[in-house]
Amino acid sequence: MSQFKSLAPQAAVTLLEQGAAVVDIRDLNSFNSSHIPQAQNLNNDNLPVFLQQADRNQALIVYCYHGISSQSAADFLAGQGFTEVYSLDGGFEQWKLQFPELCQS
């Protein structure tokens, strides 16, 4: 059984308004091109620092390009003690289709 939940983009907006953290696991060039506001780019290089400093009780939304890789990342983070982890359905591609005004570059 997965330790994370899938999250539709509309529900993600609500969760972000309630103070959820958000991590983008796409490559840095894609992140720099456009991302969800307040997202932190998470990769193998900064993962140890993230794990050390993150609030494991804060809701955490994980996204990638299309919502596939973020499922593995969300499952991994849930296994690291994060209590409320979500994988964004459809990834950033779905997010920018639904909420182009909520994309930051």
Biopython code that builds the backbone (N, CA, C, O; Angstrom):
import numpy as np
from Bio.PDB.StructureBuilder import StructureBuilder

atoms = [
    (1, "MET", "N", (0.839, -1.188, 0.000)),
    (1, "MET", "CA", (0.000, 0.000, 0.000)),
    (1, "MET", "C", (0.883, 1.251, 0.000)),
    (1, "MET", "O", (1.842, 1.341, 0.766)),
    (2, "SER", "N", (0.555, 2.201, -0.853)),
    (2, "SER", "CA", (1.319, 3.439, -0.937)),
    (2, "SER", "C", (1.128, 4.286, 0.306)),
    (2, "SER", "O", (0.075, 4.273, 0.943)),
    (3, "GLN", "N", (2.170, 5.013, 0.626)),
    (3, "GLN", "CA", (2.123, 5.896, 1.786)),
    (3, "GLN", "C", (1.810, 7.333, 1.383)),
    (3, "GLN", "O", (1.736, 8.216, 2.238)),
    (4, "PHE", "N", (1.628, 7.571, 0.091)),
    (4, "PHE", "CA", (1.303, 8.901, -0.393)),
    (4, "PHE", "C", (-0.077, 8.856, -1.044)),
    (4, "PHE", "O", (-0.626, 7.784, -1.297)),
    (5, "LYS", "N", (-0.623, 10.041, -1.309)),
    (5, "LYS", "CA", (-1.916, 10.134, -1.974)),
    (5, "LYS", "C", (-1.743, 10.904, -3.278)),
    (5, "LYS", "O", (-0.866, 11.761, -3.394)),
    (6, "SER", "N", (-2.578, 10.593, -4.243)),
    (6, "SER", "CA", (-2.614, 11.369, -5.476)),
    (6, "SER", "C", (-3.460, 12.603, -5.229)),
    (6, "SER", "O", (-4.398, 12.581, -4.432)),
    (7, "LEU", "N", (-3.113, 13.691, -5.929)),
    (7, "LEU", "CA", (-3.780, 14.962, -5.689)),
    (7, "LEU", "C", (-4.065, 15.652, -7.011)),
    (7, "LEU", "O", (-3.153, 15.877, -7.805)),
    (8, "ALA", "N", (-5.319, 15.988, -7.251)),
    (8, "ALA", "CA", (-5.695, 16.728, -8.454)),
    (8, "ALA", "C", (-5.188, 18.166, -8.334)),
    (8, "ALA", "O", (-5.078, 18.689, -7.225)),
    (9, "PRO", "N", (-4.883, 18.801, -9.448)),
    (9, "PRO", "CA", (-4.378, 20.174, -9.401)),
    (9, "PRO", "C", (-5.268, 21.138, -8.617)),
    (9, "PRO", "O", (-4.755, 21.960, -7.856)),
    (10, "GLN", "N", (-6.580, 21.057, -8.784)),
    (10, "GLN", "CA", (-7.474, 21.974, -8.049)),
    (10, "GLN", "C", (-7.333, 21.773, -6.541)),
    (10, "GLN", "O", (-7.320, 22.746, -5.787)),
    (11, "ALA", "N", (-7.229, 20.539, -6.103)),
    (11, "ALA", "CA", (-7.041, 20.265, -4.676)),
    (11, "ALA", "C", (-5.674, 20.749, -4.210)),
    (11, "ALA", "O", (-5.508, 21.149, -3.058)),
    (12, "ALA", "N", (-4.690, 20.709, -5.117)),
    (12, "ALA", "CA", (-3.351, 21.191, -4.772)),
    (12, "ALA", "C", (-3.371, 22.692, -4.496)),
    (12, "ALA", "O", (-2.683, 23.167, -3.592)),
    (13, "VAL", "N", (-4.155, 23.437, -5.269)),
    (13, "VAL", "CA", (-4.276, 24.883, -5.038)),
    (13, "VAL", "C", (-4.766, 25.132, -3.622)),
    (13, "VAL", "O", (-4.216, 25.967, -2.904)),
    (14, "THR", "N", (-5.796, 24.410, -3.227)),
    (14, "THR", "CA", (-6.348, 24.555, -1.876)),
    (14, "THR", "C", (-5.309, 24.215, -0.820)),
    (14, "THR", "O", (-5.151, 24.937, 0.164)),
    (15, "LEU", "N", (-4.611, 23.127, -1.028)),
    (15, "LEU", "CA", (-3.596, 22.696, -0.060)),
    (15, "LEU", "C", (-2.456, 23.719, 0.033)),
    (15, "LEU", "O", (-1.948, 23.985, 1.122)),
    (16, "LEU", "N", (-2.058, 24.288, -1.106)),
    (16, "LEU", "CA", (-1.012, 25.315, -1.092)),
    (16, "LEU", "C", (-1.478, 26.552, -0.330)),
    (16, "LEU", "O", (-0.697, 27.169, 0.395)),
    (17, "GLU", "N", (-2.740, 26.912, -0.493)),
    (17, "GLU", "CA", (-3.297, 28.058, 0.233)),
    (17, "GLU", "C", (-3.298, 27.802, 1.731)),
    (17, "GLU", "O", (-3.273, 28.743, 2.524)),
    (18, "GLN", "N", (-3.326, 26.539, 2.121)),
    (18, "GLN", "CA", (-3.313, 26.164, 3.537)),
    (18, "GLN", "C", (-1.900, 25.986, 4.080)),
    (18, "GLN", "O", (-1.728, 25.615, 5.241)),
    (19, "GLY", "N", (-0.882, 26.248, 3.250)),
    (19, "GLY", "CA", (0.494, 26.229, 3.726)),
    (19, "GLY", "C", (1.311, 24.998, 3.394)),
    (19, "GLY", "O", (2.360, 24.776, 3.998)),
    (20, "ALA", "N", (0.860, 24.200, 2.460)),
    (20, "ALA", "CA", (1.643, 23.019, 2.064)),
    (20, "ALA", "C", (2.952, 23.445, 1.418)),
    (20, "ALA", "O", (3.039, 24.506, 0.799)),
    (21, "ALA", "N", (3.960, 22.610, 1.568)),
    (21, "ALA", "CA", (5.228, 22.790, 0.860)),
    (21, "ALA", "C", (5.105, 22.079, -0.484)),
    (21, "ALA", "O", (4.289, 21.171, -0.643)),
    (22, "VAL", "N", (5.920, 22.498, -1.448)),
    (22, "VAL", "CA", (5.857, 21.869, -2.767)),
    (22, "VAL", "C", (7.274, 21.692, -3.307)),
    (22, "VAL", "O", (8.096, 22.607, -3.258)),
    (23, "VAL", "N", (7.536, 20.485, -3.826)),
    (23, "VAL", "CA", (8.845, 20.199, -4.416)),
    (23, "VAL", "C", (8.675, 19.746, -5.859)),
    (23, "VAL", "O", (7.771, 18.983, -6.202)),
    (24, "ASP", "N", (9.573, 20.243, -6.680)),
    (24, "ASP", "CA", (9.612, 19.975, -8.112)),
    (24, "ASP", "C", (10.816, 19.071, -8.350)),
    (24, "ASP", "O", (11.945, 19.460, -8.052)),
    (25, "ILE", "N", (10.593, 17.865, -8.886)),
    (25, "ILE", "CA", (11.709, 16.941, -9.096)),
    (25, "ILE", "C", (12.168, 16.909, -10.553)),
    (25, "ILE", "O", (12.943, 16.036, -10.944)),
    (26, "ARG", "N", (11.687, 17.864, -11.355)),
    (26, "ARG", "CA", (12.157, 17.947, -12.744)),
    (26, "ARG", "C", (13.597, 18.466, -12.759)),
    (26, "ARG", "O", (14.116, 18.903, -11.732)),
    (27, "ASP", "N", (14.237, 18.416, -13.930)),
    (27, "ASP", "CA", (15.601, 18.916, -14.027)),
    (27, "ASP", "C", (15.622, 20.426, -13.783)),
    (27, "ASP", "O", (14.605, 21.100, -13.942)),
    (28, "LEU", "N", (16.770, 20.941, -13.402)),
    (28, "LEU", "CA", (16.916, 22.339, -13.013)),
    (28, "LEU", "C", (16.559, 23.304, -14.145)),
    (28, "LEU", "O", (15.964, 24.350, -13.887)),
    (29, "ASN", "N", (16.905, 22.981, -15.379)),
    (29, "ASN", "CA", (16.555, 23.861, -16.500)),
    (29, "ASN", "C", (15.043, 24.002, -16.652)),
    (29, "ASN", "O", (14.540, 25.100, -16.891)),
    (30, "SER", "N", (14.324, 22.901, -16.516)),
    (30, "SER", "CA", (12.860, 22.949, -16.599)),
    (30, "SER", "C", (12.291, 23.751, -15.440)),
    (30, "SER", "O", (11.386, 24.566, -15.623)),
    (31, "PHE", "N", (12.826, 23.517, -14.246)),
    (31, "PHE", "CA", (12.385, 24.265, -13.073)),
    (31, "PHE", "C", (12.612, 25.763, -13.276)),
    (31, "PHE", "O", (11.724, 26.571, -13.005)),
    (32, "ASN", "N", (13.804, 26.129, -13.756)),
    (32, "ASN", "CA", (14.120, 27.544, -13.956)),
    (32, "ASN", "C", (13.254, 28.173, -15.040)),
    (32, "ASN", "O", (12.989, 29.374, -15.002)),
    (33, "SER", "N", (12.818, 27.383, -15.991)),
    (33, "SER", "CA", (11.966, 27.879, -17.062)),
    (33, "SER", "C", (10.578, 28.248, -16.533)),
    (33, "SER", "O", (10.034, 29.293, -16.890)),
    (34, "SER", "N", (10.012, 27.397, -15.690)),
    (34, "SER", "CA", (8.694, 27.647, -15.117)),
    (34, "SER", "C", (8.405, 26.605, -14.040)),
    (34, "SER", "O", (8.773, 25.438, -14.175)),
    (35, "HIS", "N", (7.747, 27.038, -12.980)),
    (35, "HIS", "CA", (7.410, 26.132, -11.880)),
    (35, "HIS", "C", (6.243, 26.690, -11.072)),
    (35, "HIS", "O", (5.816, 27.827, -11.274)),
    (36, "ILE", "N", (5.742, 25.882, -10.169)),
    (36, "ILE", "CA", (4.687, 26.322, -9.261)),
    (36, "ILE", "C", (5.305, 27.297, -8.256)),
    (36, "ILE", "O", (6.375, 27.022, -7.712)),
    (37, "PRO", "N", (4.645, 28.432, -8.003)),
    (37, "PRO", "CA", (5.189, 29.385, -7.034)),
    (37, "PRO", "C", (5.503, 28.706, -5.694)),
    (37, "PRO", "O", (4.759, 27.835, -5.241)),
    (38, "GLN", "N", (6.575, 29.102, -5.090)),
    (38, "GLN", "CA", (7.097, 28.595, -3.822)),
    (38, "GLN", "C", (7.642, 27.174, -3.892)),
    (38, "GLN", "O", (8.009, 26.601, -2.867)),
    (39, "ALA", "N", (7.697, 26.599, -5.091)),
    (39, "ALA", "CA", (8.262, 25.257, -5.229)),
    (39, "ALA", "C", (9.771, 25.310, -5.020)),
    (39, "ALA", "O", (10.436, 26.295, -5.342)),
    (40, "GLN", "N", (10.274, 24.234, -4.480)),
    (40, "GLN", "CA", (11.714, 24.050, -4.323)),
    (40, "GLN", "C", (12.125, 22.929, -5.259)),
    (40, "GLN", "O", (11.495, 21.871, -5.279)),
    (41, "ASN", "N", (13.176, 23.152, -6.033)),
    (41, "ASN", "CA", (13.675, 22.092, -6.893)),
    (41, "ASN", "C", (14.420, 21.086, -6.028)),
    (41, "ASN", "O", (15.317, 21.455, -5.270)),
    (42, "LEU", "N", (14.053, 19.831, -6.142)),
    (42, "LEU", "CA", (14.658, 18.778, -5.334)),
    (42, "LEU", "C", (15.361, 17.797, -6.261)),
    (42, "LEU", "O", (14.763, 17.275, -7.202)),
    (43, "ASN", "N", (16.643, 17.553, -5.983)),
    (43, "ASN", "CA", (17.415, 16.620, -6.797)),
    (43, "ASN", "C", (18.358, 15.828, -5.887)),
    (43, "ASN", "O", (18.368, 16.033, -4.673)),
    (44, "ASN", "N", (19.133, 14.944, -6.462)),
    (44, "ASN", "CA", (20.028, 14.101, -5.664)),
    (44, "ASN", "C", (21.064, 14.915, -4.890)),
    (44, "ASN", "O", (21.516, 14.502, -3.822)),
    (45, "ASP", "N", (21.437, 16.076, -5.436)),
    (45, "ASP", "CA", (22.455, 16.897, -4.771)),
    (45, "ASP", "C", (21.942, 17.575, -3.506)),
    (45, "ASP", "O", (22.661, 17.653, -2.510)),
    (46, "ASN", "N", (20.689, 18.071, -3.538)),
    (46, "ASN", "CA", (20.188, 18.801, -2.366)),
    (46, "ASN", "C", (19.229, 17.981, -1.499)),
    (46, "ASN", "O", (18.710, 18.484, -0.503)),
    (47, "LEU", "N", (18.998, 16.737, -1.869)),
    (47, "LEU", "CA", (18.101, 15.878, -1.090)),
    (47, "LEU", "C", (18.534, 15.711, 0.366)),
    (47, "LEU", "O", (17.686, 15.819, 1.252)),
    (48, "PRO", "N", (19.817, 15.451, 0.659)),
    (48, "PRO", "CA", (20.198, 15.288, 2.074)),
    (48, "PRO", "C", (19.902, 16.530, 2.920)),
    (48, "PRO", "O", (19.454, 16.410, 4.060)),
    (49, "VAL", "N", (20.149, 17.710, 2.372)),
    (49, "VAL", "CA", (19.867, 18.951, 3.116)),
    (49, "VAL", "C", (18.363, 19.117, 3.297)),
    (49, "VAL", "O", (17.901, 19.504, 4.370)),
    (50, "PHE", "N", (17.602, 18.824, 2.245)),
    (50, "PHE", "CA", (16.144, 18.911, 2.342)),
    (50, "PHE", "C", (15.624, 17.995, 3.443)),
    (50, "PHE", "O", (14.797, 18.401, 4.260)),
    (51, "LEU", "N", (16.112, 16.761, 3.460)),
    (51, "LEU", "CA", (15.656, 15.799, 4.468)),
    (51, "LEU", "C", (16.020, 16.247, 5.878)),
    (51, "LEU", "O", (15.288, 15.979, 6.831)),
    (52, "GLN", "N", (17.131, 16.916, 6.003)),
    (52, "GLN", "CA", (17.590, 17.394, 7.313)),
    (52, "GLN", "C", (16.764, 18.582, 7.805)),
    (52, "GLN", "O", (16.510, 18.707, 9.003)),
    (53, "GLN", "N", (16.344, 19.453, 6.889)),
    (53, "GLN", "CA", (15.724, 20.712, 7.287)),
    (53, "GLN", "C", (14.201, 20.752, 7.166)),
    (53, "GLN", "O", (13.572, 21.623, 7.768)),
    (54, "ALA", "N", (13.605, 19.864, 6.430)),
    (54, "ALA", "CA", (12.165, 19.938, 6.160)),
    (54, "ALA", "C", (11.327, 19.591, 7.381)),
    (54, "ALA", "O", (11.731, 18.799, 8.233)),
    (55, "ASP", "N", (10.165, 20.194, 7.443)),
    (55, "ASP", "CA", (9.168, 19.892, 8.480)),
    (55, "ASP", "C", (8.381, 18.673, 8.001)),
    (55, "ASP", "O", (7.589, 18.773, 7.064)),
    (56, "ARG", "N", (8.595, 17.545, 8.631)),
    (56, "ARG", "CA", (7.959, 16.300, 8.197)),
    (56, "ARG", "C", (6.460, 16.252, 8.501)),
    (56, "ARG", "O", (5.761, 15.357, 8.027)),
    (57, "ASN", "N", (5.965, 17.211, 9.287)),
    (57, "ASN", "CA", (4.541, 17.259, 9.603)),
    (57, "ASN", "C", (3.776, 18.229, 8.708)),
    (57, "ASN", "O", (2.551, 18.315, 8.794)),
    (58, "GLN", "N", (4.487, 18.955, 7.855)),
    (58, "GLN", "CA", (3.850, 19.868, 6.909)),
    (58, "GLN", "C", (3.433, 19.081, 5.673)),
    (58, "GLN", "O", (4.186, 18.236, 5.187)),
    (59, "ALA", "N", (2.240, 19.357, 5.168)),
    (59, "ALA", "CA", (1.803, 18.700, 3.932)),
    (59, "ALA", "C", (2.823, 18.990, 2.832)),
    (59, "ALA", "O", (3.337, 20.104, 2.731)),
    (60, "LEU", "N", (3.110, 17.988, 2.015)),
    (60, "LEU", "CA", (4.135, 18.103, 0.986)),
    (60, "LEU", "C", (3.583, 17.601, -0.346)),
    (60, "LEU", "O", (3.137, 16.459, -0.458)),
    (61, "ILE", "N", (3.621, 18.474, -1.351)),
    (61, "ILE", "CA", (3.185, 18.120, -2.700)),
    (61, "ILE", "C", (4.430, 17.916, -3.561)),
    (61, "ILE", "O", (5.320, 18.766, -3.585)),
    (62, "VAL", "N", (4.487, 16.803, -4.257)),
    (62, "VAL", "CA", (5.616, 16.472, -5.122)),
    (62, "VAL", "C", (5.106, 16.434, -6.560)),
    (62, "VAL", "O", (4.059, 15.850, -6.841)),
    (63, "TYR", "N", (5.858, 17.063, -7.471)),
    (63, "TYR", "CA", (5.461, 16.975, -8.870)),
    (63, "TYR", "C", (6.667, 16.821, -9.788)),
    (63, "TYR", "O", (7.796, 17.181, -9.454)),
    (64, "CYS", "N", (6.367, 16.262, -10.972)),
    (64, "CYS", "CA", (7.365, 16.060, -12.023)),
    (64, "CYS", "C", (6.746, 16.585, -13.321)),
    (64, "CYS", "O", (5.936, 17.511, -13.282)),
    (65, "TYR", "N", (7.105, 16.021, -14.442)),
    (65, "TYR", "CA", (6.555, 16.466, -15.729)),
    (65, "TYR", "C", (5.095, 16.042, -15.916)),
    (65, "TYR", "O", (4.230, 16.872, -16.193)),
    (66, "HIS", "N", (4.833, 14.737, -15.760)),
    (66, "HIS", "CA", (3.515, 14.194, -16.079)),
    (66, "HIS", "C", (2.853, 13.440, -14.927)),
    (66, "HIS", "O", (1.776, 12.872, -15.104)),
    (67, "GLY", "N", (3.477, 13.428, -13.760)),
    (67, "GLY", "CA", (2.869, 12.782, -12.602)),
    (67, "GLY", "C", (3.244, 11.328, -12.400)),
    (67, "GLY", "O", (2.627, 10.643, -11.585)),
    (68, "ILE", "N", (4.239, 10.842, -13.122)),
    (68, "ILE", "CA", (4.660, 9.441, -12.978)),
    (68, "ILE", "C", (5.835, 9.338, -12.001)),
    (68, "ILE", "O", (5.739, 8.637, -10.993)),
    (69, "SER", "N", (6.926, 10.019, -12.285)),
    (69, "SER", "CA", (8.114, 9.969, -11.417)),
    (69, "SER", "C", (7.828, 10.518, -10.023)),
    (69, "SER", "O", (8.438, 10.092, -9.043)),
    (70, "SER", "N", (6.904, 11.456, -9.942)),
    (70, "SER", "CA", (6.588, 12.045, -8.634)),
    (70, "SER", "C", (5.962, 11.016, -7.692)),
    (70, "SER", "O", (6.040, 11.166, -6.473)),
    (71, "GLN", "N", (5.350, 9.982, -8.243)),
    (71, "GLN", "CA", (4.777, 8.940, -7.384)),
    (71, "GLN", "C", (5.873, 8.199, -6.620)),
    (71, "GLN", "O", (5.737, 7.936, -5.425)),
    (72, "SER", "N", (6.956, 7.865, -7.315)),
    (72, "SER", "CA", (8.078, 7.191, -6.647)),
    (72, "SER", "C", (8.734, 8.113, -5.629)),
    (72, "SER", "O", (9.083, 7.689, -4.527)),
    (73, "ALA", "N", (8.900, 9.382, -6.007)),
    (73, "ALA", "CA", (9.513, 10.345, -5.097)),
    (73, "ALA", "C", (8.640, 10.561, -3.872)),
    (73, "ALA", "O", (9.147, 10.634, -2.753)),
    (74, "ALA", "N", (7.339, 10.664, -4.073)),
    (74, "ALA", "CA", (6.412, 10.853, -2.956)),
    (74, "ALA", "C", (6.446, 9.638, -2.027)),
    (74, "ALA", "O", (6.432, 9.783, -0.805)),
    (75, "ASP", "N", (6.490, 8.457, -2.606)),
    (75, "ASP", "CA", (6.557, 7.238, -1.800)),
    (75, "ASP", "C", (7.855, 7.208, -0.991)),
    (75, "ASP", "O", (7.855, 6.839, 0.184)),
    (76, "PHE", "N", (8.956, 7.597, -1.630)),
    (76, "PHE", "CA", (10.246, 7.663, -0.927)),
    (76, "PHE", "C", (10.175, 8.646, 0.242)),
    (76, "PHE", "O", (10.612, 8.326, 1.348)),
    (77, "LEU", "N", (9.632, 9.835, 0.006)),
    (77, "LEU", "CA", (9.562, 10.851, 1.064)),
    (77, "LEU", "C", (8.634, 10.421, 2.196)),
    (77, "LEU", "O", (8.906, 10.702, 3.363)),
    (78, "ALA", "N", (7.551, 9.747, 1.860)),
    (78, "ALA", "CA", (6.674, 9.214, 2.907)),
    (78, "ALA", "C", (7.438, 8.202, 3.751)),
    (78, "ALA", "O", (7.258, 8.138, 4.967)),
    (79, "GLY", "N", (8.287, 7.418, 3.108)),
    (79, "GLY", "CA", (9.116, 6.453, 3.827)),
    (79, "GLY", "C", (10.183, 7.103, 4.695)),
    (79, "GLY", "O", (10.732, 6.463, 5.592)),
    (80, "GLN", "N", (10.479, 8.374, 4.432)),
    (80, "GLN", "CA", (11.457, 9.118, 5.226)),
    (80, "GLN", "C", (10.802, 9.835, 6.403)),
    (80, "GLN", "O", (11.454, 10.612, 7.101)),
    (81, "GLY", "N", (9.516, 9.575, 6.621)),
    (81, "GLY", "CA", (8.846, 10.124, 7.800)),
    (81, "GLY", "C", (7.942, 11.309, 7.554)),
    (81, "GLY", "O", (7.393, 11.868, 8.503)),
    (82, "PHE", "N", (7.771, 11.713, 6.291)),
    (82, "PHE", "CA", (6.819, 12.780, 6.010)),
    (82, "PHE", "C", (5.420, 12.209, 6.186)),
    (82, "PHE", "O", (5.097, 11.159, 5.631)),
    (83, "THR", "N", (4.596, 12.900, 6.954)),
    (83, "THR", "CA", (3.310, 12.328, 7.352)),
    (83, "THR", "C", (2.186, 12.553, 6.353)),
    (83, "THR", "O", (1.217, 11.793, 6.338)),
    (84, "GLU", "N", (2.295, 13.589, 5.512)),
    (84, "GLU", "CA", (1.226, 13.918, 4.572)),
    (84, "GLU", "C", (1.865, 14.273, 3.228)),
    (84, "GLU", "O", (2.217, 15.428, 2.988)),
    (85, "VAL", "N", (2.011, 13.275, 2.354)),
    (85, "VAL", "CA", (2.706, 13.451, 1.079)),
    (85, "VAL", "C", (1.738, 13.188, -0.071)),
    (85, "VAL", "O", (0.964, 12.231, -0.050)),
    (86, "TYR", "N", (1.803, 14.063, -1.076)),
    (86, "TYR", "CA", (0.933, 13.968, -2.241)),
    (86, "TYR", "C", (1.757, 13.998, -3.521)),
    (86, "TYR", "O", (2.777, 14.683, -3.601)),
    (87, "SER", "N", (1.306, 13.253, -4.512)),
    (87, "SER", "CA", (1.859, 13.315, -5.859)),
    (87, "SER", "C", (0.835, 14.038, -6.724)),
    (87, "SER", "O", (-0.336, 13.659, -6.754)),
    (88, "LEU", "N", (1.271, 15.076, -7.425)),
    (88, "LEU", "CA", (0.368, 15.881, -8.240)),
    (88, "LEU", "C", (-0.033, 15.127, -9.510)),
    (88, "LEU", "O", (0.814, 14.823, -10.349)),
    (89, "ASP", "N", (-1.323, 14.829, -9.644)),
    (89, "ASP", "CA", (-1.845, 14.148, -10.831)),
    (89, "ASP", "C", (-1.566, 14.975, -12.082)),
    (89, "ASP", "O", (-1.852, 16.171, -12.116)),
    (90, "GLY", "N", (-1.014, 14.345, -13.095)),
    (90, "GLY", "CA", (-0.745, 15.026, -14.354)),
    (90, "GLY", "C", (0.508, 15.871, -14.355)),
    (90, "GLY", "O", (0.890, 16.413, -15.393)),
    (91, "GLY", "N", (1.155, 15.994, -13.205)),
    (91, "GLY", "CA", (2.399, 16.737, -13.098)),
    (91, "GLY", "C", (2.284, 18.196, -13.495)),
    (91, "GLY", "O", (1.191, 18.760, -13.549)),
    (92, "PHE", "N", (3.429, 18.793, -13.770)),
    (92, "PHE", "CA", (3.464, 20.214, -14.101)),
    (92, "PHE", "C", (2.752, 20.508, -15.426)),
    (92, "PHE", "O", (2.189, 21.588, -15.606)),
    (93, "GLU", "N", (2.782, 19.550, -16.344)),
    (93, "GLU", "CA", (2.104, 19.769, -17.630)),
    (93, "GLU", "C", (0.609, 19.996, -17.426)),
    (93, "GLU", "O", (0.028, 20.885, -18.049)),
    (94, "GLN", "N", (-0.012, 19.210, -16.571)),
    (94, "GLN", "CA", (-1.442, 19.395, -16.276)),
    (94, "GLN", "C", (-1.666, 20.685, -15.497)),
    (94, "GLN", "O", (-2.631, 21.409, -15.743)),
    (95, "TRP", "N", (-0.769, 20.968, -14.557)),
    (95, "TRP", "CA", (-0.871, 22.201, -13.754)),
    (95, "TRP", "C", (-0.887, 23.432, -14.666)),
    (95, "TRP", "O", (-1.746, 24.301, -14.517)),
    (96, "LYS", "N", (0.060, 23.510, -15.609)),
    (96, "LYS", "CA", (0.143, 24.717, -16.437)),
    (96, "LYS", "C", (-1.006, 24.809, -17.437)),
    (96, "LYS", "O", (-1.333, 25.904, -17.893)),
    (97, "LEU", "N", (-1.624, 23.680, -17.786)),
    (97, "LEU", "CA", (-2.826, 23.728, -18.618)),
    (97, "LEU", "C", (-4.010, 24.312, -17.842)),
    (97, "LEU", "O", (-4.778, 25.116, -18.369)),
    (98, "GLN", "N", (-4.139, 23.895, -16.591)),
    (98, "GLN", "CA", (-5.267, 24.349, -15.767)),
    (98, "GLN", "C", (-5.026, 25.714, -15.144)),
    (98, "GLN", "O", (-5.958, 26.505, -14.997)),
    (99, "PHE", "N", (-3.780, 25.997, -14.777)),
    (99, "PHE", "CA", (-3.482, 27.224, -14.047)),
    (99, "PHE", "C", (-2.269, 27.953, -14.633)),
    (99, "PHE", "O", (-1.256, 28.106, -13.950)),
    (100, "PRO", "N", (-2.359, 28.405, -15.888)),
    (100, "PRO", "CA", (-1.196, 29.101, -16.463)),
    (100, "PRO", "C", (-0.813, 30.350, -15.676)),
    (100, "PRO", "O", (0.351, 30.751, -15.654)),
    (101, "GLU", "N", (-1.802, 30.955, -15.033)),
    (101, "GLU", "CA", (-1.521, 32.149, -14.229)),
    (101, "GLU", "C", (-0.779, 31.816, -12.942)),
    (101, "GLU", "O", (-0.257, 32.716, -12.285)),
    (102, "LEU", "N", (-0.722, 30.550, -12.572)),
    (102, "LEU", "CA", (-0.035, 30.119, -11.353)),
    (102, "LEU", "C", (1.275, 29.421, -11.689)),
    (102, "LEU", "O", (1.652, 28.443, -11.043)),
    (103, "CYS", "N", (1.957, 29.924, -12.692)),
    (103, "CYS", "CA", (3.270, 29.409, -13.071)),
    (103, "CYS", "C", (4.271, 30.550, -12.940)),
    (103, "CYS", "O", (4.032, 31.668, -13.397)),
    (104, "GLN", "N", (5.364, 30.248, -12.323)),
    (104, "GLN", "CA", (6.393, 31.254, -12.068)),
    (104, "GLN", "C", (7.649, 30.909, -12.851)),
    (104, "GLN", "O", (8.012, 29.738, -12.963)),
    (105, "SER", "N", (8.305, 31.912, -13.385)),
    (105, "SER", "CA", (9.561, 31.663, -14.080)),
    (105, "SER", "C", (10.679, 32.486, -13.461)),
    (105, "SER", "O", (11.822, 32.412, -13.912)),
]
sb = StructureBuilder()
sb.init_structure("model")
sb.init_model(0)
sb.init_chain("A")
sb.init_seg("    ")
for serial, (resi, resn, name, xyz) in enumerate(atoms, 1):
    if name == "N":
        sb.init_residue(resn, " ", resi, " ")
    sb.init_atom(name, np.array(xyz, "f"), 0.0, 1.0, " ", f" {name:<3s}", serial, name[0])
structure = sb.get_structure()
